[in-house]
Amino acid sequence: MKNVIFAFALLGALLMAPQTKAQDLLQAKDVSSVNVDNLSEADLAKIQAQLKTNNMTIEQAEPMLLSKGMTAANVAKLKARLSAKSVASGSQTTSTPNGGRKQVLETNIKVKDEANALVFGSELFDNPTLDFTADLKLATPVNYVLGPGDELQISVYGVQQYSASVPVSVEGRIAIDYVGQLAVSGMTIEAATQKIKGAIAGVYSTVASGQSQVSVSLSQIRTIKVTIIGAKQPGNYSVSSLATVYNALHVAGGPAVNGSYRNIELIRNNKVYKYVDIYDFLVKGDQSANIGLKDNDVIRIPAYLNRVTLEGEVKRPGIFELKKGESFQSLLSFASGFNELAYTASINVIQKTAKEFKVTDIKQADFKTYLPQSGDVFRITRILNRFENRIKIEGAVFRPDTYSFYTGMRISDLVKKADGLKEDAYGKRARVTRLKGDLTTEVLHVDLDKALTGDMEANLVLNKEDVLTVYSILGFVEVFKVIIDGEIKNPGTYRFYEGLTLNDLLVEAGGLTGSASKRVEIARMLISEEIDNTNPNKAELFNIDITPENNEQSKNFKLSPFDVVNIRKMAVYEKPEMVAVTGAVHYAGKYVLASKKARVYDIIERAGGLTSLANIDGVKIKRPIKAKQIEELESVDLNLGKKDSIQNKLEKKLKEDLKYAIIPVDWKSIVKDQRSSTNVTLFPGDIIEIADFNEGVKVTGNVLLTSEIPFNKGKGFNYYLDAVGGLDSKGWRKKAYIIYPNGKAAVTHSFMFVKSYPKVTPGAQIIVPEKPEVKKMSTGEYVSIGSVIASLALLIVTAFK
């Protein structure tokens, strides 16, 4: 009955508006308008407390909430928020993996403190993976003080055996079977062990004689209550009796937004027992202040007294808290010092006065004495992007580089630093590029030879940031080229050197090919200071005979810059080329074109002639389509528009589908007269194809049934179309055509509404194409045409009146 009453009260609580206080939630009667998203943390805490008091879960209250008008979605949200809050603020019991010592841990969900993110030390409490919980696997400290809630594991082993887990009662006593009660509260674990052993020895005689041993260990650690004030999540916490100050601070989320990290107070028995400075741990790793807690300890985090900001070129910029008497040098140590680019001669600090801001400069000598004031903002700037003693030398020296400058340095001194001049150095002139005081640039020219021989006027005194450029005579020399082309293995452009001969160039280009002739033509450019209009020549030609076998010529010809060498090909040098014969011949295969005018009849005769199964009407030549033909087609503009589909399809068909052009051959005519026009001259790569005799006629395309019909001598074109069931709905009869076995094609003709169909022969193929789609005119288009005709008629009638 109690649960039912509470459920109705809970329904009333959920009905109230999000702004309603938690203690008024129980008075609501309808929960249909409750928005769970807007319930505050205090509202959730009150609901959670009431559920706990009445021994009721949110799952048990769910049916009542639904009956009172709360949506299923809102119920699910409420369950999720209550579950998350339980995880965030609940406690958790942990134990060792082998079921050993246990303790209670307080856990909180860690949320990044964005408002305090720059404060040095805040990351210590935002990291959920960082913990200061005592390690339960370690031995119990001998100075551990027992109290109510602890549990001891007492074992007797040897001749006599006994084992029991004995809790410390609220009166501070433990009860051991056959021994009685012993007071252990307030004793250290070491002292309690001795007391227990003595009491057991009075009962177990083998313990007194040493035949049995007694073992006492701490199996469960009591929880203690501590209060934390001034933290992000202040409150009373139940923690392990082994918990330390840092453990408690971590559970509470660390200092609040204005909390101190340097003056945390541990209050015990109403007195400050210890001051905790977290910076000692962060900067030095010193945990001497991380002492163990006792029951009813209070950790008080006061507000900070002095915080300053350090930004710019330091290793760890941020907001730092300073104690009284700490100088800027101490602040710098908290930030781990300057980084490599920091300007350290003077520090700029912005300070706050009673009315406004002011700027102060702190010299390096004052770092240890300047005491920062609360609110100071220190800005560490970068060093200047310039050098105080840099000088540079470049060009024809052995070690061009940047060097250190000293007062009184001269040109000869800098050249000596660079290990002297290289062999190609130009000594008549060197250049000094100088940056003047007003940051403009001037150029000074010196005689380098005189400067290095002791002429003080030429050996200028240098300034810092000067750049000395030593020229190279190689930079004045033009790089010449020669060209070789023709029957050479590596034709191309080669660098010209003084004394380069034709023999040298032939060898450098890999030597002559096997087709090279003895004739070499060299073209040389004409050079003249005056224009000779009477000379029409643009180049001078030289014809030289060489010996192709050894890449040499009788007279070694000396080349000049920009010569063009052409190695001619032999007048007669053609590799044997072949054609192929396939199909119904006696000796099918490839045949060399022995004659420049070899014809179809000649090759078939060399192949043994046609067999008895050959179709004399089925001789054709397949000639490969060359890439050049496709390029020529691509270059032709059919005036079909840019990227027209018709031309694109034609090019694609030539490239991918039609790899060969078909040349029909009339073998009967060739046999009668070899001078027949169909006895064509063959080209390399041609394929002569002789089909086997086939009595069938194939019908394909837009017909009802693609099939092959036996040849009937007396039947015509329409007979074969009817034999396959006729045309389908898209078939175009008047455009039907036939392809004969030799590749020749014929189409249907019409004259005065009379159609003339091509003759059908054995082995032929009839193809019926598809009708083109014709867009029909709409009713509106017919009306428009009628209107135009009517207007024209009216105009004509009016004109003849």
C-alpha positions, 0 to 999 in steps of 0.5 A, spaced: 500 500 500 505 504 501 508 503 494 502 505 491 501 511 495 508 513 493 507 512 486 501 516 485 505 522 489 511 521 484 506 522 478 504 528 481 511 530 482 512 529 475 506 533 473 509 540 475 513 545 470 520 544 470 521 551 474 517 548 480 521 546 486 523 539 488 519 539 494 512 541 490 513 535 485 509 531 490 502 535 489 501 534 482 496 530 479 497 530 472 503 528 468 501 529 461 505 536 460 511 534 464 517 535 459 523 531 462 528 535 458 527 541 463 527 537 470 533 540 474 538 536 477 535 538 484 528 535 481 532 529 479 535 528 486 528 529 490 525 524 485 531 519 486 531 520 494 523 519 494 524 512 490 529 510 495 525 511 501 519 508 498 523 502 496 521 503 489 524 503 482 522 507 476 521 501 472 515 499 478 512 506 477 513 506 469 505 503 468 502 508 473 506 514 469 503 511 463 496 511 465 497 518 468 498 521 461 506 521 460 508 519 454 513 513 453 518 517 450 518 522 456 518 515 461 524 513 457 528 519 458 526 520 465 529 513 466 535 515 462 537 521 466 535 518 473 540 512 471 546 517 469 545 521 475 546 514 479 552 513 476 555 520 476 553 520 484 553 513 486 559 509 490 562 503 487 565 497 491 571 494 488 575 488 490 582 484 488 581 479 482 582 473 487 576 476 492 581 479 497 581 486 500 575 490 498 573 497 499 568 502 497 570 508 492 566 514 490 566 515 483 564 521 479 563 523 471 569 527 469 567 533 465 572 538 462 572 544 465 572 549 459 571 555 464 577 553 468 581 550 462 587 555 462 588 554 470 595 551 471 593 544 475 586 543 472 587 538 468 589 534 474 582 533 475 579 533 469 582 527 466 578 520 467 583 516 467 587 519 472 586 516 479 589 516 486 585 510 489 590 506 494 592 500 491 589 494 494 594 489 492 599 492 497 601 490 504 596 493 509 601 499 512 603 497 519 601 504 522 593 503 519 589 504 525 583 499 525 576 502 527 568 500 526 567 497 519 574 494 518 574 486 517 580 482 519 581 475 516 584 471 522 587 464 520 590 458 525 594 453 521 599 448 522 597 442 527 590 446 529 586 450 524 581 455 524 579 461 519 574 466 520 572 473 517 571 477 523 568 484 523 570 490 527 563 492 531 561 499 532 563 498 539 570 497 536 570 489 538 571 483 534 569 476 536 573 470 535 570 463 537 572 460 543 576 466 545 571 471 546 571 479 544 577 483 544 577 491 543 581 493 537 578 499 535 584 505 535 589 500 535 594 499 529 594 493 525 601 491 528 599 492 535 592 488 534 595 482 531 600 481 537 594 482 541 590 477 537 595 472 537 596 472 545 589 471 546 588 465 541 595 462 544 591 462 551 586 457 547 590 453 542 595 450 546 599 448 539 600 456 538 603 457 544 608 451 543 609 454 536 606 448 532 601 452 529 601 459 527 596 465 527 595 470 521 591 476 521 590 480 515 585 486 513 580 483 508 575 489 508 577 496 509 572 501 512 569 507 509 570 514 512 566 520 511 569 526 509 567 533 507 569 537 501 568 544 501 570 549 495 570 544 490 567 543 483 562 538 486 562 539 494 559 535 499 560 529 504 563 523 501 564 516 503 571 514 501 576 508 503 579 509 510 586 508 505 584 514 501 588 520 501 587 528 500 588 527 492 584 521 492 578 525 495 580 532 491 579 528 485 573 525 486 570 532 488 572 534 481 578 539 484 577 546 486 572 550 483 572 556 478 575 561 484 578 555 488 585 555 490 590 550 488 596 552 493 592 553 500 588 547 500 586 546 508 586 539 511 582 540 517 582 535 523 578 535 530 577 543 528 584 545 527 588 545 520 592 539 520 595 540 513 596 545 508 596 542 501 600 545 495 598 542 489 603 545 485 609 541 489 606 535 486 605 538 479 612 541 478 616 537 483 612 530 483 612 531 491 607 527 494 609 529 501 602 533 502 598 527 500 597 524 507 591 519 509 584 521 511 581 520 517 573 519 519 570 526 519 576 530 516 574 536 512 578 539 506 577 546 505 578 549 498 579 557 499 578 562 494 585 564 490 588 570 492 593 571 487 592 569 479 596 571 473 596 570 466 602 568 462 602 567 455 606 567 449 613 564 448 613 559 454 613 552 454 606 552 458 602 558 457 596 559 462 593 562 468 598 561 474 596 562 482 602 565 486 603 565 493 605 571 497 613 573 496 613 569 489 617 572 484 616 572 476 622 567 476 618 562 480 612 564 475 617 562 470 619 555 473 611 553 473 611 554 466 617 550 465 621 556 462 621 560 456 621 556 449 627 557 444 624 563 440 622 567 446 625 574 447 628 574 454 631 581 455 625 584 457 618 582 459 611 586 458 606 586 463 599 589 463 597 591 470 590 593 473 590 599 477 584 602 481 582 606 475 585 603 468 590 599 466 598 600 465 604 597 462 610 595 465 617 593 462 621 588 466 628 587 465 631 580 465 635 583 471 629 584 475 626 577 474 628 574 481 625 581 484 619 583 481 613 580 485 607 579 480 600 582 482 593 579 482 591 580 475 597 581 471 598 579 464 605 577 462 606 577 454 612 573 452 614 576 445 618 572 440 625 574 438 626 579 432 627 575 425 634 578 424 641 576 425 646 581 429 652 578 426 651 574 419 654 575 413 654 571 407 658 569 401 656 565 394 658 563 388 665 561 385 668 559 392 669 552 395 664 553 401 659 558 399 655 559 406 653 564 411 658 566 416 659 570 423 661 577 422 666 581 426 668 588 426 673 590 421 672 584 416 674 585 409 673 581 403 679 577 403 677 575 410 670 572 408 673 569 402 678 566 406 673 563 411 670 560 404 676 556 403 678 561 397 676 561 390 674 556 385 678 555 379 672 558 375 672 564 379 671 571 375 677 575 378 675 582 375 669 583 378 665 581 384 659 584 387 657 586 394 649 587 396 649 591 402 643 593 406 643 600 408 641 603 415 634 605 412 633 598 410 634 600 402 639 596 398 645 598 395 650 594 390 658 595 390 662 592 385 670 591 386 676 588 383 676 581 386 683 580 384 686 586 387 682 585 393 686 579 394 693 581 392 692 587 398 689 593 395 686 596 401 682 600 396 679 594 393 679 590 399 673 593 402 671 593 409 664 589 410 658 590 414 653 585 417 648 582 413 653 584 407 652 578 401 658 577 397 657 574 390 663 571 386 662 570 379 663 564 375 666 564 368 662 558 366 656 563 367 658 567 361 659 561 357 653 559 352 651 552 352 650 549 345 646 543 342 647 539 336 641 535 333 642 528 330 636 524 327 634 519 322 637 512 322 641 512 329 639 508 335 638 514 340 636 520 336 635 527 339 639 533 342 646 533 345 650 538 348 656 541 344 663 541 346 669 544 343 672 539 339 666 535 338 666 530 331 661 526 328 664 520 330 664 522 337 656 524 336 655 517 333 658 513 339 654 518 344 647 517 340 648 509 341 651 508 334 647 507 327 641 502 326 642 496 321 638 500 315 643 506 315 646 508 309 653 511 308 650 518 306 650 523 312 647 530 311 649 535 316 646 542 316 649 548 319 647 555 320 650 561 317 653 566 321 655 573 318 655 580 321 652 583 315 645 581 311 647 578 304 640 579 300 643 575 294 644 569 298 637 565 298 640 559 303 638 559 310 643 553 312 650 550 309 649 543 307 655 538 308 654 531 305 659 526 308 660 518 306 661 514 312 662 506 313 656 504 317 659 497 319 664 501 324 660 508 325 666 511 322 668 516 316 674 516 312 675 524 314 673 525 321 668 531 321 668 537 326 661 539 328 659 546 330 654 549 335 647 547 333 649 543 327 643 538 325 645 531 323 641 526 319 643 519 317 639 517 311 636 510 310 638 505 305 635 506 298 632 499 298 631 496 305 624 493 307 623 487 311 619 481 309 611 483 310 606 478 310 598 476 309 594 471 312 589 466 308 584 462 312 578 458 311 577 453 305 584 453 302 589 447 302 594 450 306 592 456 310 597 460 314 601 466 313 605 468 306 610 473 305 609 478 300 614 476 295 612 481 290 610 489 291 604 487 287 602 481 289 594 480 288 589 475 291 589 470 286 597 469 287 596 468 294 591 463 294 594 459 288 600 459 293 596 456 298 594 450 294 587 453 291 580 453 294 578 446 297 572 442 294 568 445 300 569 452 299 564 457 297 566 461 291 562 466 293 564 467 300 571 470 298 573 476 302 579 480 304 579 483 311 584 489 311 586 492 318 583 499 320 590 503 321 590 509 327 592 514 322 585 513 318 581 514 325 585 520 326 583 523 319 576 521 321 577 525 328 579 531 324 573 531 319 568 536 321 561 533 319 558 540 322 554 535 326 555 540 332 560 539 338 561 532 341 555 530 336 553 523 338 553 520 331 560 522 330 562 519 336 559 513 335 562 512 328 569 513 331 567 509 337 565 503 332 572 504 328 576 504 334 573 498 338 568 494 334 570 494 326 577 493 327 577 491 319 575 493 313 571 488 308 573 488 301 568 483 297 572 479 292 568 476 286 572 469 285 569 467 279 571 473 275 578 473 277 578 465 275 576 467 268 580 473 268 586 475 273 586 482 270 579 483 274 578 489 278 576 485 284 583 481 284 586 487 288 593 488 290 594 486 297 597 490 303 601 487 309 596 485 314 591 483 310 587 477 311 584 473 305 578 469 308 574 463 304 568 461 307 565 454 307 559 453 303 553 454 307 546 452 304 542 456 310 540 463 310 540 467 316 535 472 318 536 477 324 534 484 326 527 486 328 524 479 326 520 475 331 525 469 331 532 470 329 534 463 325 537 460 319 533 458 314 535 452 308 536 455 302 531 454 297 533 456 290 526 458 287 524 463 293 525 470 294 527 475 299 520 475 303 519 468 303 525 468 308 522 473 312 515 470 313 519 463 314 521 467 321 514 469 323 515 476 320 517 482 323 516 485 330 513 491 331 519 495 330 521 492 324 523 496 318 521 492 311 523 497 306 530 498 309 531 491 310 538 489 307 542 482 305 550 481 306 553 476 302 558 471 304 564 475 300 562 481 305 558 485 299 551 488 301 545 489 297 538 493 299 531 494 298 529 499 292 523 502 291 520 505 284 513 507 283 511 504 289 514 497 286 519 494 291 525 490 288 528 486 293 535 483 293 537 476 290 538 471 296 544 466 295 546 460 300 550 463 306 547 470 305 545 474 311 538 478 311 538 484 316 531 487 318 533 494 321 529 498 327 524 503 325 526 510 327 522 513 332 518 519 330 515 524 335 507 525 333 504 532 333 500 534 339 493 536 338 496 543 340 501 543 334 495 541 329 491 547 331 497 552 331 498 549 323 491 550 322 491 557 324 497 559 320 493 556 314 487 559 315 491 566 316 494 565 309 488 563 306 485 570 309 491 574 306 490 571 299 483 572 299 484 579 301 489 580 296 485 578 290 479 583 292 
